[in-house]
Amino acid sequence: MNHLKKFLLNITIILLLIVFFTSLIKIISWKQDNDINESEINSIEEKITIEEIENTDNTIAIEESNESLINTDLEALKEINNDVKGWIQVKGTNINYPFVQYKDNDYYLTHSFEKNKSKAGWIFMDYRNNTDFEDKNTIIFGHNRFDKSMFGSLKNLLNSSWLKNKDNHIIKISTEKYNMNFQIFSVYKIKTTSDYLINNFNSENDFTKFIKMITKRSSYNFKVNVNNNDKLLTLSTCSGSKNKLVVHAKLIKVQYK
């Protein structure tokens, strides 16, 4: 009997040690990825200037808005990574980064802005999308990082304090050709699906059905009208292992550079 107790005790100790060292390895790996992430973000901030700009003769207001645009010169960043396609800023969050595009939607899940191996990944545009935002739905992905980097602070959009401040409801984009503002009209959590990841549509009727679907899903009524003439922006990140957090916005202002 004593031998059995000793055996079970040894097995328990071994299992606990395995759990401990597995957890330790994960923590070390997360810390390494976080350090890479933080270092590259700091480097980007040193090389880039984001300026708030007002309307010019080259500004087209699709809907009336007093919200300023942002502008940035991407050339310094292109010297580091030629995959960079623009800059994204989401008000009321930490999202204020360049975004990239690769030939698939896998590479930047495991690579940083400087193309170092990192589970933190980077923010990237769907490989199917036109980089000039000509598609009906432009999709941008990012990891939901625990330290709130990348799309880790996108969850702020579900907080009542964020939602009540209408100044937050704007996503700003700056590319080589355009500066753009998008008005958020839907935010929700959903079990992992690809039905919101359509970038172009076979008919106006299909697009109308799509708009109705994603608007109805919203956990908050933004009271924003969306129609077939609109161009959409979709942000997508994980929310746990089986769910997605999704944000949809429509283009309301564009400025040609």
PyRosetta script that sets phi, psi and omega in degrees:
from pyrosetta import init, pose_from_sequence

init()
pose = pose_from_sequence("MNHLKKFLLNITIILLLIVFFTSLIKIISWKQDNDINESEINSIEEKITIEEIENTDNTIAIEESNESLINTDLEALKEINNDVKGWIQVKGTNINYPFVQYKDNDYYLTHSFEKNKSKAGWIFMDYRNNTDFEDKNTIIFGHNRFDKSMFGSLKNLLNSSWLKNKDNHIIKISTEKYNMNFQIFSVYKIKTTSDYLINNFNSENDFTKFIKMITKRSSYNFKVNVNNNDKLLTLSTCSGSKNKLVVHAKLIKVQYK")
pose.set_psi(1, -43.3)
pose.set_omega(1, 179.4)
pose.set_phi(2, -63.1)
pose.set_psi(2, -36.1)
pose.set_omega(2, 178.5)
pose.set_phi(3, -64.9)
pose.set_psi(3, -38.1)
pose.set_omega(3, 178.7)
pose.set_phi(4, -65.6)
pose.set_psi(4, -43.3)
pose.set_omega(4, 178.9)
pose.set_phi(5, -62.7)
pose.set_psi(5, -41.0)
pose.set_omega(5, -179.8)
pose.set_phi(6, -66.2)
pose.set_psi(6, -40.7)
pose.set_omega(6, 178.6)
pose.set_phi(7, -61.8)
pose.set_psi(7, -47.0)
pose.set_omega(7, -179.7)
pose.set_phi(8, -64.3)
pose.set_psi(8, -37.7)
pose.set_omega(8, 178.0)
pose.set_phi(9, -63.9)
pose.set_psi(9, -42.5)
pose.set_omega(9, 179.9)
pose.set_phi(10, -64.9)
pose.set_psi(10, -41.0)
pose.set_omega(10, 177.8)
pose.set_phi(11, -61.6)
pose.set_psi(11, -43.4)
pose.set_omega(11, 179.8)
pose.set_phi(12, -62.1)
pose.set_psi(12, -42.9)
pose.set_omega(12, -179.9)
pose.set_phi(13, -63.9)
pose.set_psi(13, -42.4)
pose.set_omega(13, 179.0)
pose.set_phi(14, -62.2)
pose.set_psi(14, -44.2)
pose.set_omega(14, 179.4)
pose.set_phi(15, -63.3)
pose.set_psi(15, -41.0)
pose.set_omega(15, 178.4)
pose.set_phi(16, -64.1)
pose.set_psi(16, -39.2)
pose.set_omega(16, 178.6)
pose.set_phi(17, -65.6)
pose.set_psi(17, -39.8)
pose.set_omega(17, 178.0)
pose.set_phi(18, -61.7)
pose.set_psi(18, -46.1)
pose.set_omega(18, 178.6)
pose.set_phi(19, -61.3)
pose.set_psi(19, -43.2)
pose.set_omega(19, -178.6)
pose.set_phi(20, -61.5)
pose.set_psi(20, -50.2)
pose.set_omega(20, -176.4)
pose.set_phi(21, -70.8)
pose.set_psi(21, -33.1)
pose.set_omega(21, 175.2)
pose.set_phi(22, -62.7)
pose.set_psi(22, -44.6)
pose.set_omega(22, 178.6)
pose.set_phi(23, -64.2)
pose.set_psi(23, -40.7)
pose.set_omega(23, -179.8)
pose.set_phi(24, -62.7)
pose.set_psi(24, -42.6)
pose.set_omega(24, 178.7)
pose.set_phi(25, -62.4)
pose.set_psi(25, -41.5)
pose.set_omega(25, 178.6)
pose.set_phi(26, -63.9)
pose.set_psi(26, -40.8)
pose.set_omega(26, 179.6)
pose.set_phi(27, -64.8)
pose.set_psi(27, -43.9)
pose.set_omega(27, 179.9)
pose.set_phi(28, -63.5)
pose.set_psi(28, -43.4)
pose.set_omega(28, 179.2)
pose.set_phi(29, -62.4)
pose.set_psi(29, -44.6)
pose.set_omega(29, 178.8)
pose.set_phi(30, -60.9)
pose.set_psi(30, -42.1)
pose.set_omega(30, -179.4)
pose.set_phi(31, -64.5)
pose.set_psi(31, -40.3)
pose.set_omega(31, 178.5)
pose.set_phi(32, -63.6)
pose.set_psi(32, -45.6)
pose.set_omega(32, 177.8)
pose.set_phi(33, -61.9)
pose.set_psi(33, -41.1)
pose.set_omega(33, -179.5)
pose.set_phi(34, -64.4)
pose.set_psi(34, -39.3)
pose.set_omega(34, 179.8)
pose.set_phi(35, -65.9)
pose.set_psi(35, -41.9)
pose.set_omega(35, 177.4)
pose.set_phi(36, -61.0)
pose.set_psi(36, -46.9)
pose.set_omega(36, -179.2)
pose.set_phi(37, -58.1)
pose.set_psi(37, -50.8)
pose.set_omega(37, -177.0)
pose.set_phi(38, -64.1)
pose.set_psi(38, -41.5)
pose.set_omega(38, -179.8)
pose.set_phi(39, -62.5)
pose.set_psi(39, -42.9)
pose.set_omega(39, -178.5)
pose.set_phi(40, -70.8)
pose.set_psi(40, -37.1)
pose.set_omega(40, 177.1)
pose.set_phi(41, -62.2)
pose.set_psi(41, -43.6)
pose.set_omega(41, 178.8)
pose.set_phi(42, -62.8)
pose.set_psi(42, -40.1)
pose.set_omega(42, 179.0)
pose.set_phi(43, -64.3)
pose.set_psi(43, -41.1)
pose.set_omega(43, 178.5)
pose.set_phi(44, -62.9)
pose.set_psi(44, -44.7)
pose.set_omega(44, -178.5)
pose.set_phi(45, -61.9)
pose.set_psi(45, -29.1)
pose.set_omega(45, 178.7)
pose.set_phi(46, -74.9)
pose.set_psi(46, -26.6)
pose.set_omega(46, -173.8)
pose.set_phi(47, -96.9)
pose.set_psi(47, -14.9)
pose.set_omega(47, -170.3)
pose.set_phi(48, -122.8)
pose.set_psi(48, 148.0)
pose.set_omega(48, 174.4)
pose.set_phi(49, -123.1)
pose.set_psi(49, 126.6)
pose.set_omega(49, 176.8)
pose.set_phi(50, -103.7)
pose.set_psi(50, 118.4)
pose.set_omega(50, -178.5)
pose.set_phi(51, -113.4)
pose.set_psi(51, 138.9)
pose.set_omega(51, 174.1)
pose.set_phi(52, -81.0)
pose.set_psi(52, 130.3)
pose.set_omega(52, -178.2)
pose.set_phi(53, -130.8)
pose.set_psi(53, 150.9)
pose.set_omega(53, 179.6)
pose.set_phi(54, -94.8)
pose.set_psi(54, 178.1)
pose.set_omega(54, 179.6)
pose.set_phi(55, -64.6)
pose.set_psi(55, 147.7)
pose.set_omega(55, 174.7)
pose.set_phi(56, -129.5)
pose.set_psi(56, -175.1)
pose.set_omega(56, 177.2)
pose.set_phi(57, -65.4)
pose.set_psi(57, -17.7)
pose.set_omega(57, -179.7)
pose.set_phi(58, -93.2)
pose.set_psi(58, 8.2)
pose.set_omega(58, -178.7)
pose.set_phi(59, -94.8)
pose.set_psi(59, 130.9)
pose.set_omega(59, 174.9)
pose.set_phi(60, -112.0)
pose.set_psi(60, 116.2)
pose.set_omega(60, 178.0)
pose.set_phi(61, -92.7)
pose.set_psi(61, 104.7)
pose.set_omega(61, 177.8)
pose.set_phi(62, -70.1)
pose.set_psi(62, -34.9)
pose.set_omega(62, 171.8)
pose.set_phi(63, -137.0)
pose.set_psi(63, 149.3)
pose.set_omega(63, -179.3)
pose.set_phi(64, -62.8)
pose.set_psi(64, 130.1)
pose.set_omega(64, 179.2)
pose.set_phi(65, -157.2)
pose.set_psi(65, 133.8)
pose.set_omega(65, 177.8)
pose.set_phi(66, -89.1)
pose.set_psi(66, -2.4)
pose.set_omega(66, -176.5)
pose.set_phi(67, -69.5)
pose.set_psi(67, 129.6)
pose.set_omega(67, 179.1)
pose.set_phi(68, -70.2)
pose.set_psi(68, 162.2)
pose.set_omega(68, 175.8)
pose.set_phi(69, -96.7)
pose.set_psi(69, 169.8)
pose.set_omega(69, 170.1)
pose.set_phi(70, -116.1)
pose.set_psi(70, 152.3)
pose.set_omega(70, 178.7)
pose.set_phi(71, -137.3)
pose.set_psi(71, 140.6)
pose.set_omega(71, 175.7)
pose.set_phi(72, -148.0)
pose.set_psi(72, 149.6)
pose.set_omega(72, 175.8)
pose.set_phi(73, -95.1)
pose.set_psi(73, 119.1)
pose.set_omega(73, -173.8)
pose.set_phi(74, -88.9)
pose.set_psi(74, -2.7)
pose.set_omega(74, -172.8)
pose.set_phi(75, -60.2)
pose.set_psi(75, -40.8)
pose.set_omega(75, -180.0)
pose.set_phi(76, -63.7)
pose.set_psi(76, -35.2)
pose.set_omega(76, 178.9)
pose.set_phi(77, -74.8)
pose.set_psi(77, -32.5)
pose.set_omega(77, 178.9)
pose.set_phi(78, -65.8)
pose.set_psi(78, -25.0)
pose.set_omega(78, 176.2)
pose.set_phi(79, -68.4)
pose.set_psi(79, -26.4)
pose.set_omega(79, 177.8)
pose.set_phi(80, -87.2)
pose.set_psi(80, -43.4)
pose.set_omega(80, -176.9)
pose.set_phi(81, -148.6)
pose.set_psi(81, 111.4)
pose.set_omega(81, -177.2)
pose.set_phi(82, -73.5)
pose.set_psi(82, -4.5)
pose.set_omega(82, 177.5)
pose.set_phi(83, -80.7)
pose.set_psi(83, -8.4)
pose.set_omega(83, -177.1)
pose.set_phi(84, -64.7)
pose.set_psi(84, 134.4)
pose.set_omega(84, -177.1)
pose.set_phi(85, -120.4)
pose.set_psi(85, -14.5)
pose.set_omega(85, -179.1)
pose.set_phi(86, 174.0)
pose.set_psi(86, -173.8)
pose.set_omega(86, -179.7)
pose.set_phi(87, -126.9)
pose.set_psi(87, 138.5)
pose.set_omega(87, 179.4)
pose.set_phi(88, -124.2)
pose.set_psi(88, 138.6)
pose.set_omega(88, 178.6)
pose.set_phi(89, -136.6)
pose.set_psi(89, 125.4)
pose.set_omega(89, 177.9)
pose.set_phi(90, -114.8)
pose.set_psi(90, 118.6)
pose.set_omega(90, -175.0)
pose.set_phi(91, -64.7)
pose.set_psi(91, 142.4)
pose.set_omega(91, 178.7)
pose.set_phi(92, 77.3)
pose.set_psi(92, 14.8)
pose.set_omega(92, 177.4)
pose.set_phi(93, -136.8)
pose.set_psi(93, -179.9)
pose.set_omega(93, 174.6)
pose.set_phi(94, -89.5)
pose.set_psi(94, 2.7)
pose.set_omega(94, -174.5)
pose.set_phi(95, -75.8)
pose.set_psi(95, 106.3)
pose.set_omega(95, -177.0)
pose.set_phi(96, -157.6)
pose.set_psi(96, 71.9)
pose.set_omega(96, -168.1)
pose.set_phi(97, -138.8)
pose.set_psi(97, 160.8)
pose.set_omega(97, 166.8)
pose.set_phi(98, -75.9)
pose.set_psi(98, 150.6)
pose.set_omega(98, 173.1)
pose.set_phi(99, -118.7)
pose.set_psi(99, 154.5)
pose.set_omega(99, -173.1)
pose.set_phi(100, -123.0)
pose.set_psi(100, 173.2)
pose.set_omega(100, 174.1)
pose.set_phi(101, -146.1)
pose.set_psi(101, 134.3)
pose.set_omega(101, -180.0)
pose.set_phi(102, -120.4)
pose.set_psi(102, -177.1)
pose.set_omega(102, -178.4)
pose.set_phi(103, -79.5)
pose.set_psi(103, -4.9)
pose.set_omega(103, 174.3)
pose.set_phi(104, -147.3)
pose.set_psi(104, 176.4)
pose.set_omega(104, -179.7)
pose.set_phi(105, -101.0)
pose.set_psi(105, 19.8)
pose.set_omega(105, -178.5)
pose.set_phi(106, -106.1)
pose.set_psi(106, -38.5)
pose.set_omega(106, -170.3)
pose.set_phi(107, -54.5)
pose.set_psi(107, -50.3)
pose.set_omega(107, -174.3)
pose.set_phi(108, -83.5)
pose.set_psi(108, 8.5)
pose.set_omega(108, 167.5)
pose.set_phi(109, -76.4)
pose.set_psi(109, -24.1)
pose.set_omega(109, -175.4)
pose.set_phi(110, -128.9)
pose.set_psi(110, 14.2)
pose.set_omega(110, 178.7)
pose.set_phi(111, -134.2)
pose.set_psi(111, 144.7)
pose.set_omega(111, -179.9)
pose.set_phi(112, -83.2)
pose.set_psi(112, -179.4)
pose.set_omega(112, 179.7)
pose.set_phi(113, -58.6)
pose.set_psi(113, -37.6)
pose.set_omega(113, -179.9)
pose.set_phi(114, -89.8)
pose.set_psi(114, 14.5)
pose.set_omega(114, 175.1)
pose.set_phi(115, 66.6)
pose.set_psi(115, 27.1)
pose.set_omega(115, 170.4)
pose.set_phi(116, -82.2)
pose.set_psi(116, 147.3)
pose.set_omega(116, 176.1)
pose.set_phi(117, -63.6)
pose.set_psi(117, 125.1)
pose.set_omega(117, -177.7)
pose.set_phi(118, -163.1)
pose.set_psi(118, 129.4)
pose.set_omega(118, 177.7)
pose.set_phi(119, -71.5)
pose.set_psi(119, -12.4)
pose.set_omega(119, 175.9)
pose.set_phi(120, -69.7)
pose.set_psi(120, -25.9)
pose.set_omega(120, 180.0)
pose.set_phi(121, 60.3)
pose.set_psi(121, -156.7)
pose.set_omega(121, 176.7)
pose.set_phi(122, -149.3)
pose.set_psi(122, 170.1)
pose.set_omega(122, 178.1)
pose.set_phi(123, -81.5)
pose.set_psi(123, 127.6)
pose.set_omega(123, -174.8)
pose.set_phi(124, -140.2)
pose.set_psi(124, 149.3)
pose.set_omega(124, 176.0)
pose.set_phi(125, -83.9)
pose.set_psi(125, 142.8)
pose.set_omega(125, 176.4)
pose.set_phi(126, -52.8)
pose.set_psi(126, 133.0)
pose.set_omega(126, -175.9)
pose.set_phi(127, -61.9)
pose.set_psi(127, -20.3)
pose.set_omega(127, -178.9)
pose.set_phi(128, -80.8)
pose.set_psi(128, -16.0)
pose.set_omega(128, -172.4)
pose.set_phi(129, -79.7)
pose.set_psi(129, 145.4)
pose.set_omega(129, 171.6)
pose.set_phi(130, -72.1)
pose.set_psi(130, 129.1)
pose.set_omega(130, -174.9)
pose.set_phi(131, -71.5)
pose.set_psi(131, -11.5)
pose.set_omega(131, 176.2)
pose.set_phi(132, -92.4)
pose.set_psi(132, 12.0)
pose.set_omega(132, 177.9)
pose.set_phi(133, 59.8)
pose.set_psi(133, 37.7)
pose.set_omega(133, 178.6)
pose.set_phi(134, -84.4)
pose.set_psi(134, -16.6)
pose.set_omega(134, -179.0)
pose.set_phi(135, -72.2)
pose.set_psi(135, 160.0)
pose.set_omega(135, 177.8)
pose.set_phi(136, -68.8)
pose.set_psi(136, -28.8)
pose.set_omega(136, -179.8)
pose.set_phi(137, -140.2)
pose.set_psi(137, 111.4)
pose.set_omega(137, 177.5)
pose.set_phi(138, -96.9)
pose.set_psi(138, 130.7)
pose.set_omega(138, -171.6)
pose.set_phi(139, -116.3)
pose.set_psi(139, 131.5)
pose.set_omega(139, 178.0)
pose.set_phi(140, -126.6)
pose.set_psi(140, 132.2)
pose.set_omega(140, -177.5)
pose.set_phi(141, -111.6)
pose.set_psi(141, 157.7)
pose.set_omega(141, 173.1)
pose.set_phi(142, -167.3)
pose.set_psi(142, 151.1)
pose.set_omega(142, 178.0)
pose.set_phi(143, -72.0)
pose.set_psi(143, 148.0)
pose.set_omega(143, 175.1)
pose.set_phi(144, -89.3)
pose.set_psi(144, 85.3)
pose.set_omega(144, -174.6)
pose.set_phi(145, -79.2)
pose.set_psi(145, 140.8)
pose.set_omega(145, -179.0)
pose.set_phi(146, -61.8)
pose.set_psi(146, -32.2)
pose.set_omega(146, -179.4)
pose.set_phi(147, -83.1)
pose.set_psi(147, 8.4)
pose.set_omega(147, 177.4)
pose.set_phi(148, 71.4)
pose.set_psi(148, 13.4)
pose.set_omega(148, 172.1)
pose.set_phi(149, -82.8)
pose.set_psi(149, 175.2)
pose.set_omega(149, -174.9)
pose.set_phi(150, 52.6)
pose.set_psi(150, -124.6)
pose.set_omega(150, 178.5)
pose.set_phi(151, -97.9)
pose.set_psi(151, 22.1)
pose.set_omega(151, -178.7)
pose.set_phi(152, -66.1)
pose.set_psi(152, -22.4)
pose.set_omega(152, 179.2)
pose.set_phi(153, -100.9)
pose.set_psi(153, 8.3)
pose.set_omega(153, 178.1)
pose.set_phi(154, -65.0)
pose.set_psi(154, -23.2)
pose.set_omega(154, 177.7)
pose.set_phi(155, -63.8)
pose.set_psi(155, -16.7)
pose.set_omega(155, 176.4)
pose.set_phi(156, -56.2)
pose.set_psi(156, -28.7)
pose.set_omega(156, -175.5)
pose.set_phi(157, -68.3)
pose.set_psi(157, -9.9)
pose.set_omega(157, 177.9)
pose.set_phi(158, -95.8)
pose.set_psi(158, -5.3)
pose.set_omega(158, -179.2)
pose.set_phi(159, -83.5)
pose.set_psi(159, 139.3)
pose.set_omega(159, -178.3)
pose.set_phi(160, -61.8)
pose.set_psi(160, -35.7)
pose.set_omega(160, -179.6)
pose.set_phi(161, -65.2)
pose.set_psi(161, -37.3)
pose.set_omega(161, 177.4)
pose.set_phi(162, -69.4)
pose.set_psi(162, -45.0)
pose.set_omega(162, -176.0)
pose.set_phi(163, -64.5)
pose.set_psi(163, -35.7)
pose.set_omega(163, -176.3)
pose.set_phi(164, -71.6)
pose.set_psi(164, -20.5)
pose.set_omega(164, 179.1)
pose.set_phi(165, -92.4)
pose.set_psi(165, 99.8)
pose.set_omega(165, -176.2)
pose.set_phi(166, -62.9)
pose.set_psi(166, -21.8)
pose.set_omega(166, 177.2)
pose.set_phi(167, -63.1)
pose.set_psi(167, -21.8)
pose.set_omega(167, -179.7)
pose.set_phi(168, -76.1)
pose.set_psi(168, -17.4)
pose.set_omega(168, -166.7)
pose.set_phi(169, -79.8)
pose.set_psi(169, 27.8)
pose.set_omega(169, -177.0)
pose.set_phi(170, -124.6)
pose.set_psi(170, 133.8)
pose.set_omega(170, 171.6)
pose.set_phi(171, -110.1)
pose.set_psi(171, 130.8)
pose.set_omega(171, -177.5)
pose.set_phi(172, -111.3)
pose.set_psi(172, 135.3)
pose.set_omega(172, -178.7)
pose.set_phi(173, -128.2)
pose.set_psi(173, 138.6)
pose.set_omega(173, 172.5)
pose.set_phi(174, -130.5)
pose.set_psi(174, 126.6)
pose.set_omega(174, 177.6)
pose.set_phi(175, -122.5)
pose.set_psi(175, -173.8)
pose.set_omega(175, 179.0)
pose.set_phi(176, -64.4)
pose.set_psi(176, -32.5)
pose.set_omega(176, -174.8)
pose.set_phi(177, -102.7)
pose.set_psi(177, -30.2)
pose.set_omega(177, -170.2)
pose.set_phi(178, -135.1)
pose.set_psi(178, 153.8)
pose.set_omega(178, 162.8)
pose.set_phi(179, -115.1)
pose.set_psi(179, 131.8)
pose.set_omega(179, -172.2)
pose.set_phi(180, -138.2)
pose.set_psi(180, 146.7)
pose.set_omega(180, 170.9)
pose.set_phi(181, -116.8)
pose.set_psi(181, 136.4)
pose.set_omega(181, 177.8)
pose.set_phi(182, -119.8)
pose.set_psi(182, 138.7)
pose.set_omega(182, 179.3)
pose.set_phi(183, -97.3)
pose.set_psi(183, 121.0)
pose.set_omega(183, 179.5)
pose.set_phi(184, -69.7)
pose.set_psi(184, 134.7)
pose.set_omega(184, 178.2)
pose.set_phi(185, -130.5)
pose.set_psi(185, -5.0)
pose.set_omega(185, 179.4)
pose.set_phi(186, -156.4)
pose.set_psi(186, 138.1)
pose.set_omega(186, 174.0)
pose.set_phi(187, -146.1)
pose.set_psi(187, 135.8)
pose.set_omega(187, -177.3)
pose.set_phi(188, -164.2)
pose.set_psi(188, 160.5)
pose.set_omega(188, 168.1)
pose.set_phi(189, -102.8)
pose.set_psi(189, 144.8)
pose.set_omega(189, -179.4)
pose.set_phi(190, -153.1)
pose.set_psi(190, 150.2)
pose.set_omega(190, 173.4)
pose.set_phi(191, -60.9)
pose.set_psi(191, 143.5)
pose.set_omega(191, -173.8)
pose.set_phi(192, -49.3)
pose.set_psi(192, 123.4)
pose.set_omega(192, 179.7)
pose.set_phi(193, -151.7)
pose.set_psi(193, 163.6)
pose.set_omega(193, 178.9)
pose.set_phi(194, -113.1)
pose.set_psi(194, 8.0)
pose.set_omega(194, -173.3)
pose.set_phi(195, -71.5)
pose.set_psi(195, -13.7)
pose.set_omega(195, 177.2)
pose.set_phi(196, -98.6)
pose.set_psi(196, 0.2)
pose.set_omega(196, -175.5)
pose.set_phi(197, -101.0)
pose.set_psi(197, 41.0)
pose.set_omega(197, 176.9)
pose.set_phi(198, -98.1)
pose.set_psi(198, 128.1)
pose.set_omega(198, -176.3)
pose.set_phi(199, -97.7)
pose.set_psi(199, -25.3)
pose.set_omega(199, 176.5)
pose.set_phi(200, -141.1)
pose.set_psi(200, 161.8)
pose.set_omega(200, -169.7)
pose.set_phi(201, -130.8)
pose.set_psi(201, 148.9)
pose.set_omega(201, -176.4)
pose.set_phi(202, -74.3)
pose.set_psi(202, -24.3)
pose.set_omega(202, -177.7)
pose.set_phi(203, -155.4)
pose.set_psi(203, 164.7)
pose.set_omega(203, 175.5)
pose.set_phi(204, -62.0)
pose.set_psi(204, -35.5)
pose.set_omega(204, 179.6)
pose.set_phi(205, -63.0)
pose.set_psi(205, -40.7)
pose.set_omega(205, 177.9)
pose.set_phi(206, -63.4)
pose.set_psi(206, -40.8)
pose.set_omega(206, -179.9)
pose.set_phi(207, -68.1)
pose.set_psi(207, -38.9)
pose.set_omega(207, 177.3)
pose.set_phi(208, -60.2)
pose.set_psi(208, -44.7)
pose.set_omega(208, 179.0)
pose.set_phi(209, -62.9)
pose.set_psi(209, -39.6)
pose.set_omega(209, 179.1)
pose.set_phi(210, -62.4)
pose.set_psi(210, -47.7)
pose.set_omega(210, 179.4)
pose.set_phi(211, -58.4)
pose.set_psi(211, -45.4)
pose.set_omega(211, 179.8)
pose.set_phi(212, -61.9)
pose.set_psi(212, -41.1)
pose.set_omega(212, -178.2)
pose.set_phi(213, -63.0)
pose.set_psi(213, -50.8)
pose.set_omega(213, -174.9)
pose.set_phi(214, -75.2)
pose.set_psi(214, -26.7)
pose.set_omega(214, 176.6)
pose.set_phi(215, -71.8)
pose.set_psi(215, -42.5)
pose.set_omega(215, -179.7)
pose.set_phi(216, -63.5)
pose.set_psi(216, -30.5)
pose.set_omega(216, -178.8)
pose.set_phi(217, -71.1)
pose.set_psi(217, -21.0)
pose.set_omega(217, -172.1)
pose.set_phi(218, -56.8)
pose.set_psi(218, 136.1)
pose.set_omega(218, 177.8)
pose.set_phi(219, -80.8)
pose.set_psi(219, -3.2)
pose.set_omega(219, 179.5)
pose.set_phi(220, -141.7)
pose.set_psi(220, 139.4)
pose.set_omega(220, 179.0)
pose.set_phi(221, -89.2)
pose.set_psi(221, 102.5)
pose.set_omega(221, -178.6)
pose.set_phi(222, -78.7)
pose.set_psi(222, -11.0)
pose.set_omega(222, 179.7)
pose.set_phi(223, 56.3)
pose.set_psi(223, 45.0)
pose.set_omega(223, 178.8)
pose.set_phi(224, -115.3)
pose.set_psi(224, 127.9)
pose.set_omega(224, 178.4)
pose.set_phi(225, -84.2)
pose.set_psi(225, 134.0)
pose.set_omega(225, 178.7)
pose.set_phi(226, -126.9)
pose.set_psi(226, 136.6)
pose.set_omega(226, -179.9)
pose.set_phi(227, -137.3)
pose.set_psi(227, -177.6)
pose.set_omega(227, -174.5)
pose.set_phi(228, -64.9)
pose.set_psi(228, -17.9)
pose.set_omega(228, -179.5)
pose.set_phi(229, -83.0)
pose.set_psi(229, -12.0)
pose.set_omega(229, -174.9)
pose.set_phi(230, -79.3)
pose.set_psi(230, 151.6)
pose.set_omega(230, 169.0)
pose.set_phi(231, -107.4)
pose.set_psi(231, 136.5)
pose.set_omega(231, -172.1)
pose.set_phi(232, -109.5)
pose.set_psi(232, 155.7)
pose.set_omega(232, 172.6)
pose.set_phi(233, -125.0)
pose.set_psi(233, 130.3)
pose.set_omega(233, 179.3)
pose.set_phi(234, -120.7)
pose.set_psi(234, 129.9)
pose.set_omega(234, 173.8)
pose.set_phi(235, -110.4)
pose.set_psi(235, 135.3)
pose.set_omega(235, -176.0)
pose.set_phi(236, -136.5)
pose.set_psi(236, 134.6)
pose.set_omega(236, 175.6)
pose.set_phi(237, -147.8)
pose.set_psi(237, 166.9)
pose.set_omega(237, 177.5)
pose.set_phi(238, -77.2)
pose.set_psi(238, 153.0)
pose.set_omega(238, 172.9)
pose.set_phi(239, -137.4)
pose.set_psi(239, 84.6)
pose.set_omega(239, -169.0)
pose.set_phi(240, 83.5)
pose.set_psi(240, -173.0)
pose.set_omega(240, -174.2)
pose.set_phi(241, -82.4)
pose.set_psi(241, -19.2)
pose.set_omega(241, -173.6)
pose.set_phi(242, -122.3)
pose.set_psi(242, 2.6)
pose.set_omega(242, -175.6)
pose.set_phi(243, -126.2)
pose.set_psi(243, 162.5)
pose.set_omega(243, 175.0)
pose.set_phi(244, -122.9)
pose.set_psi(244, 147.9)
pose.set_omega(244, 169.8)
pose.set_phi(245, -107.8)
pose.set_psi(245, 123.8)
pose.set_omega(245, -171.6)
pose.set_phi(246, -126.5)
pose.set_psi(246, 139.9)
pose.set_omega(246, 177.0)
pose.set_phi(247, -128.5)
pose.set_psi(247, 134.6)
pose.set_omega(247, 176.3)
pose.set_phi(248, -121.8)
pose.set_psi(248, 140.5)
pose.set_omega(248, 177.9)
pose.set_phi(249, -141.6)
pose.set_psi(249, 160.6)
pose.set_omega(249, 178.2)
pose.set_phi(250, -120.1)
pose.set_psi(250, 149.4)
pose.set_omega(250, -179.8)
pose.set_phi(251, -68.2)
pose.set_psi(251, 126.1)
pose.set_omega(251, 178.5)
pose.set_phi(252, -121.3)
pose.set_psi(252, -14.0)
pose.set_omega(252, 179.8)
pose.set_phi(253, -155.6)
pose.set_psi(253, 136.2)
pose.set_omega(253, 177.3)
pose.set_phi(254, -138.1)
pose.set_psi(254, 137.4)
pose.set_omega(254, 178.8)
pose.set_phi(255, -122.8)
pose.set_psi(255, 126.1)
pose.set_omega(255, 179.1)
pose.set_phi(256, -84.4)
pose.set_psi(256, 132.2)
pose.set_omega(256, -178.2)
pose.set_phi(257, -81.8)
pose.dump_pdb("model.pdb")
